Amino acid sequence: MGKFHRFSGNVLNKILSGILPLLLLSAGLIACAPRDEAIALANPVQSGQSVADEASIVSAQPTPLPTRPPFSPGELVDYIVQTGDTLPALASHFNTTIEEIREANPIIPADVTTLPPGMPMQIPIYFAPLWGSPFKILPDSHFVNGPLQVGFDPQAFLEEHPGWLKGYSEYASGANRSAAEIINLVAQNFSVSPRLLLALLEYQASALSQATPPPGVAPFYLGKSGYLHRGLYLQLVWAANTLNNGYYTWRTGDLKTIVHKDGTLERPDPWQNAASVALQVYFNELLSVDEYQKAIGAEGLARTYRQLFGDPWSADVPHLPGSLTQPEFKLPFEAGKTWAFTGGPHTGWGNGAPLAALDFAPPSVVGGCAPTDEWVTAVAPGIVVRSEPAIVVLDLDGDGDERTGWVVFHLHLADEGRAPLGRHLETGDPIGHPSCEGGRSTGTHVHLARKYNGEWIPAAGLPAFNLEGWTAHNGAAPYLGTLTRFGRTVTACVCSDAKAFITAGENNLPVTPEP
């Protein structure tokens, strides 16, 4: 029983109560909520509900914030698993080690990836000073552009409000676009909830409630100044990128501190969730300490979100299950072909986190932008749910929506030969030719990333990217990672070096995905 003798009776009961969901989960008996149910839960304030009813939701008394007493080194503290939690991240948050967490929770399987939401744990904590607010602003399931956003129409929502945003348009990303089209584009590219983007615009720029923007707000509607951030589209691009950096660095345990504008330091509360920390990071980039404290508290963005969309916590449907596993993937080029591994874990979209992508290139064009007859191929069976210049998104669950289930994102595909929208592909079918088209590129290659239920899955995370048994690992910096299989390691390199070469389909051994 390991360390169970150190627990009180109540704590032991809590831990034992977590065993059943973990066992059922590993047996495949617990599934995510059906999509229709998830959509209904995401809309607690229905059309026809009175303003008084909505006001009662907003004015409900918030749950008292927990107090954090001084903890003895290694003291066991109660923790309830949140969606997407992993042992490495929890060890970082609580300033402890994976080994100590396992010793206190011997029920956790050796090969666990994500932990099952709702499971009680005890975690040995080592106190670090300057913890921040424990107030949770938004559930993670409402942060990502995932299942809870299916069926939400920003244009219809804007039409229900009198604010200046519904009449806004600008030239953005190669076309004239309405505000709703801009919000949809940013939400899709960064996989950030369109509801969250709307709530930020209302909180910071009265975009839904006032006929004109407050004085001095335009064209930097969210407060990020500078020529490179002019206009609604670039403001939202910056916002979504900043939010993702906060969200995914907390998710992986890499985010340790927040430094305020006055030079003071804050450590996010160890019990915090990724979405709330992301918003702390975001507001810290823009606001003074006093304004920051208001924005991340109960009367800040959280209140605005509740006014617009109802209480998100009553509609929280965890979007990442326990023991998340990747389907079997092949390498993204034809069997028998040898390509170069040119990019280790790096950003899936934008700058910084998440480090969700890997790059591969035919060796004949490594280091230069030249056309090639080589094909990028499907790593698994699926349907093309997005095909646009340079991009193909392959949906593996077959429901036709990239916000649900596993999807594979491909970037830098040439227009010629690119798989069309709606095409069903089998493993190994051609998707398109690698190129330099789309985004930033210094050479012909394909950029490959994964999402599950709208969340980018870090390439070296849990579960790690696994391609025919080649599993990804981070390097000392983005792009500098490795792939390993059967004791062999290949290091990413933008060069025609044999040490970076991988051959697809070079063995027929069964592939067991590594955690």
Secondary structure, 3 states (H helix, E strand, C coil): CHHHHHCCHHHHHHHHHCHHHHHHHHCCCCCCCCHHHHHHHCCCCCCCCCHHHHHHHHCCCCCCCCCCCCCCCCEEEEEECCCCCCHHHHHHHCCCCHHHHHHHCCCCCCCCCCCCCCCEEEEEECCCCCECCCCCCCCHHHCECCHHHCCCCHHHHHHCCCCHHHHCEEEECCEEEEHHHHHHHHHHHHCECHHHHHHHHHHHHCCCCCCCCCCCCCCCCCCCCCHHHCHHHHHHHHHHHHHHHHHHHHHHCCCCCEECCCCCEEECCCCCCHHHHHHHHHHHHHCCHHHHHHHCCCCCHHHHHHHHHCCHHHHCCCCCCCCCCCCCCCCCECCCCEEEEEEEEECCCCCCCCCCEEEEECHHHCCCCCCCCCCEECCCCEEEEEEECEEEEEECCCCCCCCCCEEEEEEEECCCCCCCCCCEECCCCEEECEECCCCCCCCCEEEEEEEECCEECCCCCCCCCEECCEEEECCCCCCCCEEEECCEEEECCCCCCHHHEEECCCCCCCCCCCC
